[in-house]
Amino acid sequence: KDFKQTLGWMMRDDHNRRSQKKQKKRLFFVVVVVALCVCSLVPFVPTTTKTTKTTRLWGCPSMTHKYWHTEEVLFKEEEDALTSERYLTFVPDMGGFNNVRLAFETALVLAKASRRTLVLPPRQNFYLMEGKRSFVDFFPDILTQRRAPVTTTTKFLRAVDAPEHVRRLGRACEPTHRAEDSCFRLYDYLETNFRTFVPNTFDTCVAFESSSSFSSSTTTSMSRKKKKNATTTCGDDRVVVDGEAALGGPEGVVHLRSSGALTHHLEEFRRGRAEPSRMGRLLSPFYAYVHFDDPRRTNFYKRLVRDVVRFDRRVHCVAGEVVQKIRRRGSSSSSFAAMHVRRGDFQFRKNHGDRELEDDQGEIAEALEVILGGDYDDDQ
């Protein structure tokens, strides 16, 4: 009797263990099935070994944006230049925002190369945009990133002990000459009290030498060999400007007049008396205007602009919606060629011809689908 009772307990225990194993197998099978279903719903994004940072933009329909990001290689001098009490101020371009962005990228590179803190302009109106905006509205991480020192006009004016009437313009101003809170009062103060550098992207290029671009605050001259190399890169038709001599030096502040005739010497320009170099607009990519003799430093600044000058995620959301609509309206393939036909850009009555399309027919003919964006009427 005892033996039968003990055997029964053993059989029941064995049955319980086998039941638990079956339950575990069933649970594992259910988990695998659920995982496969979830993975099938997530859009596939190809990965690469060089990509270490992924930015998912929630709220964007059927989109996943991935910023290209590589491990940063900092030079010792650049690690020491993360903070600086020497400043570079600049004037935002008065044209379209793409021109504003071009000038901003070049100013950022010049400030970093000369070991200066870049001062963001006050909030103001931009061309074809409503209301006053700041650069932080477009690039929200520009003040919090740790790759290049950037500050606001308010903090800068407080640091240089500017007069009260100038400090009031630090928060916001109006980019017109006749306004009470005119930004040009601030620009005049900067030109009157600090050294001013007028860029000329058409006739010159700025070159930095490795031994001097992150040296001490003393002004140095570029060697003949380095200047010859810079001439080869900039071209024979442009004059090479020593970046350290122009933007370095012991001065605490250098003002970059980077806007053009609409901000400075307007009357002289209209009368034909202003020199072209006095216009100062940075209408050139930074890598075509600023030269470094060391290719590693050139790549460093390209990565700097790529990783720091990033638009607000809402801009990417809107752009992503456009791409998705194009793909839904197009053929079954997701490949297409996009072209911006620049005729009048919605602002001029007289449009340019479509010669660009005629010149590019050979390149776009191989595309599966062509999407044209421009100021065309519906019947065109």
C-alpha positions in Angstrom: 0.0 0.0 0.0 2.8 2.4 0.9 4.6 1.4 -2.3 1.5 2.1 -4.5 0.9 5.4 -2.8 4.6 6.5 -3.3 4.5 5.3 -6.9 1.3 7.4 -7.5 3.0 10.5 -6.1 6.0 9.9 -8.4 3.7 9.4 -11.4 1.8 12.6 -10.6 5.0 14.6 -10.2 6.3 13.2 -13.5 3.0 14.2 -15.2 3.2 17.7 -13.7 6.7 18.1 -14.9 5.8 17.0 -18.4 2.8 19.4 -18.4 5.0 22.3 -17.4 7.4 21.5 -20.2 4.6 21.5 -22.7 3.3 24.8 -21.3 6.8 26.3 -21.7 7.0 25.1 -25.3 3.6 26.5 -26.1 4.5 29.8 -24.5 7.8 30.0 -26.4 6.0 29.2 -29.6 3.4 32.0 -28.9 6.1 34.5 -28.2 8.0 33.7 -31.4 4.8 34.0 -33.4 4.0 37.4 -31.8 7.5 38.6 -32.4 7.4 37.7 -36.1 4.1 39.4 -36.5 5.4 42.6 -34.9 8.6 42.6 -37.0 6.5 42.2 -40.1 4.7 45.4 -39.3 7.8 47.5 -38.7 9.3 49.0 -42.0 12.6 47.6 -42.8 15.5 50.0 -42.5 18.9 48.8 -43.8 21.7 49.2 -41.3 25.4 49.6 -41.7 28.3 49.1 -39.4 29.2 52.8 -39.7 25.8 54.0 -38.4 25.6 54.3 -34.7 22.8 56.7 -34.2 19.2 56.5 -35.4 16.6 59.2 -35.1 13.0 58.1 -35.4 10.5 60.8 -36.1 7.3 59.9 -34.4 4.2 61.4 -35.8 5.5 61.1 -39.4 3.3 58.7 -41.5 5.1 55.6 -42.5 8.6 57.1 -42.1 11.8 56.4 -40.4 14.6 58.9 -40.8 18.2 57.8 -40.1 20.9 60.4 -39.8 24.3 59.2 -41.0 26.6 59.3 -38.0 30.2 58.3 -37.6 32.5 58.1 -34.6 34.0 61.6 -34.3 37.8 62.1 -34.4 38.7 65.2 -32.4 42.1 66.8 -32.5 43.5 67.9 -29.2 43.3 71.6 -30.2 39.6 71.1 -31.0 38.9 69.5 -27.7 40.4 72.6 -26.0 38.3 74.9 -28.2 34.9 73.7 -27.0 34.5 76.9 -25.1 35.9 80.3 -25.9 35.6 83.9 -24.7 36.5 85.2 -28.2 33.4 85.8 -30.4 32.4 85.9 -34.1 29.3 87.8 -34.9 27.6 87.7 -38.3 24.6 89.2 -40.3 22.0 86.7 -41.6 21.5 86.7 -45.3 18.4 88.7 -46.5 17.5 86.2 -49.2 15.7 82.9 -49.2 16.3 80.5 -46.4 18.6 78.3 -48.4 20.9 81.3 -48.7 20.5 81.9 -45.0 21.5 78.3 -44.3 24.6 78.5 -46.6 25.8 81.7 -44.8 25.2 80.2 -41.4 27.2 77.0 -42.2 30.1 79.1 -43.4 30.0 81.4 -40.3 30.0 78.3 -38.1 33.1 76.9 -39.9 34.9 80.2 -39.7 34.1 80.5 -36.0 35.3 77.0 -35.2 38.5 77.3 -37.3 39.4 80.6 -35.6 38.6 79.3 -32.2 35.8 81.7 -31.6 32.2 81.3 -30.2 29.6 81.9 -32.9 27.0 84.4 -31.9 23.5 83.7 -33.3 21.6 86.8 -34.5 18.5 88.0 -32.7 15.0 86.8 -33.6 13.8 88.6 -36.7 11.7 88.3 -39.9 13.0 86.1 -42.7 12.2 86.4 -46.4 8.7 85.0 -47.3 8.1 83.8 -43.7 5.6 85.2 -41.2 6.6 86.4 -37.8 10.0 86.7 -36.1 12.1 83.5 -35.9 15.4 82.6 -34.5 18.0 80.1 -35.8 17.0 77.8 -32.8 13.6 77.5 -34.3 15.1 75.8 -37.4 18.0 74.1 -35.7 16.8 73.2 -32.2 20.0 71.5 -31.1 22.5 74.2 -32.1 22.9 75.6 -28.6 23.0 72.3 -26.7 25.4 70.5 -29.0 29.0 70.2 -27.8 30.9 70.2 -31.1 31.2 73.9 -31.6 30.7 76.8 -29.2 27.6 78.8 -30.0 25.8 81.5 -28.0 22.9 84.0 -28.3 23.1 87.7 -28.9 21.7 88.4 -25.5 24.5 86.6 -23.7 27.1 88.1 -26.0 26.0 91.7 -25.4 25.9 91.1 -21.7 29.5 89.7 -21.9 30.9 92.7 -23.8 28.9 95.1 -21.5 27.0 96.7 -24.4 24.9 99.8 -23.8 21.3 99.3 -22.7 19.8 100.5 -26.0 21.8 97.9 -27.8 21.0 95.1 -25.4 17.3 95.7 -26.0 17.9 94.5 -29.6 19.5 91.3 -28.4 16.2 89.4 -28.1 14.5 90.5 -31.3 14.8 93.1 -34.0 13.4 94.2 -37.3 15.7 93.8 -40.4 14.6 97.2 -41.8 16.4 100.5 -41.6 13.5 102.6 -40.5 12.1 100.4 -37.7 12.5 101.6 -34.1 14.0 98.2 -33.2 16.1 98.0 -36.4 18.7 95.3 -36.5 21.0 97.7 -38.3 21.5 99.6 -35.0 23.0 96.4 -33.6 25.1 95.9 -36.8 26.4 99.5 -36.7 27.4 99.0 -33.0 29.3 95.9 -33.9 31.1 97.5 -36.8 31.9 100.7 -34.8 33.3 98.9 -31.8 34.9 95.7 -33.1 37.0 94.6 -36.1 35.0 93.8 -39.2 35.7 91.2 -41.8 33.9 91.5 -45.2 33.8 88.1 -47.0 34.0 87.9 -50.8 33.1 84.4 -52.0 33.4 85.4 -55.7 37.0 86.7 -55.8 38.6 85.2 -52.6 38.8 82.1 -50.5 39.8 81.8 -46.8 42.6 79.3 -46.0 43.7 78.0 -42.6 47.1 76.4 -42.0 47.2 73.4 -39.7 50.0 75.0 -37.6 48.1 78.2 -37.2 44.3 77.6 -37.4 44.3 76.3 -33.8 47.3 78.2 -32.5 47.5 80.8 -29.8 45.8 84.2 -30.2 48.8 85.7 -31.9 48.4 86.5 -35.6 50.6 84.4 -37.9 51.3 84.5 -41.6 50.7 81.6 -44.0 53.8 79.9 -45.4 54.4 80.2 -49.2 54.1 76.4 -49.7 50.7 76.3 -47.9 49.5 79.4 -49.8 50.5 77.7 -53.0 48.5 74.6 -52.1 45.5 76.8 -51.2 45.7 78.6 -54.5 45.6 75.2 -56.3 42.4 74.4 -54.4 40.8 77.9 -54.6 41.7 78.4 -58.3 44.0 80.9 -60.0 41.1 83.4 -60.4 40.6 83.9 -56.6 42.8 85.6 -54.0 43.8 83.5 -51.0 43.0 85.2 -47.7 44.9 84.0 -44.6 42.2 82.9 -42.2 44.2 83.3 -39.1 45.3 86.8 -40.0 41.8 87.8 -40.9 39.8 86.2 -38.1 42.4 85.3 -35.5 44.4 87.7 -33.5 44.0 88.9 -29.9 40.8 90.8 -30.5 37.9 89.5 -28.4 35.3 90.1 -31.1 35.3 89.9 -34.9 32.2 91.0 -36.8 31.4 89.2 -40.1 29.5 91.5 -42.4 27.8 88.7 -44.4 24.6 90.1 -45.7 25.1 92.3 -48.7 24.0 95.6 -50.1 20.6 95.4 -48.5 22.2 95.9 -45.1 25.2 98.0 -45.8 26.0 100.8 -48.2 22.7 100.5 -50.0 22.7 104.0 -51.5 26.3 103.6 -52.6 25.4 100.3 -54.3 22.5 101.9 -56.1 24.7 104.7 -57.4 27.4 102.3 -58.5 29.9 103.5 -56.0 30.0 100.4 -53.7 32.7 97.8 -54.4 31.4 94.3 -55.1 33.5 93.0 -52.2 31.6 95.2 -49.8 28.4 93.2 -50.4 29.8 90.3 -48.4 27.1 87.7 -49.1 28.2 84.1 -48.4 26.5 82.7 -51.5 28.9 79.7 -51.7 29.1 76.4 -49.8 31.6 76.5 -47.0 33.7 73.8 -48.5 34.2 75.9 -51.7 35.1 79.1 -49.7 37.0 77.9 -46.6 40.2 75.8 -47.3 42.2 73.6 -45.0 45.6 72.3 -46.0 45.1 69.0 -44.1 42.4 66.8 -45.7 41.6 65.3 -42.3 40.5 68.7 -41.1 38.5 69.3 -44.2 36.6 66.1 -43.5 36.2 67.1 -39.9 34.4 70.4 -40.8 32.2 68.6 -43.3 31.2 66.2 -40.5 30.7 69.1 -38.2 28.2 70.8 -40.4 26.5 67.5 -41.2 26.0 66.7 -37.6 25.3 70.1 -36.1 23.2 72.0 -38.7 20.2 69.7 -38.6 16.7 70.9 -39.2 13.8 70.6 -36.8 12.1 67.2 -37.1 8.9 68.9 -38.2 10.7 69.9 -41.4 11.6 66.3 -42.0 8.0 65.2 -41.3 6.6 67.6 -44.0 9.3 66.5 -46.5 8.6 62.9 -45.7 4.9 63.3 -46.4 5.7 64.8 -49.8 7.9 61.8 -50.6 5.2 59.3 -49.5 2.6 61.1 -51.6 4.9 61.0 -54.7 5.4 57.3 -54.2 1.7 56.6 -53.8 0.8 58.6 -56.9 3.7 57.1 -59.0 4.3 53.7 -60.5 4.7 50.5 -58.6 8.4 51.2 -58.2 9.6 53.4 -55.3 12.5 54.9 -57.4 12.1 58.3 -58.9 14.2 61.3 -59.9 13.3 64.7 -58.4 14.1 68.0 -60.1 13.5 71.6 -59.0 12.9 73.6 -62.1 13.9 77.1 -61.1 11.9 79.5 -63.2 10.4 82.3 -61.1 10.2 80.5 -57.7 6.7 81.9 -57.2 8.0 85.4 -56.6 8.7 86.9 -60.1 6.3 87.4 -62.9 8.8 86.8 -65.6 9.9 83.2 -65.6 13.0 81.7 -67.0 12.7 79.2 -69.8 12.9 75.5 -69.6 16.4 75.2 -71.0 17.5 73.3 -67.9 15.1 70.6 -68.8 16.4 70.4 -72.3 20.0 70.2 -71.1 19.3 67.5 -68.6 17.1 65.2 -70.8 20.0 62.8 -71.2 20.5 62.3 -67.5 16.8 62.0 -66.5 15.8 59.8 -69.4 17.1 56.7 -67.7 15.0 57.4 -64.5 12.0 55.2 -64.0 9.9 58.2 -63.1 10.5 61.9 -63.1 8.8 64.4 -60.6 9.0 68.0 -61.5 8.6 70.7 -58.9 8.3 74.3 -59.9 6.0 77.4 -60.4 4.0 75.8 -63.2 0.3 76.5 -63.7 -2.1 73.7 -63.8 -2.4 73.8 -67.6 1.4 73.6 -68.0 
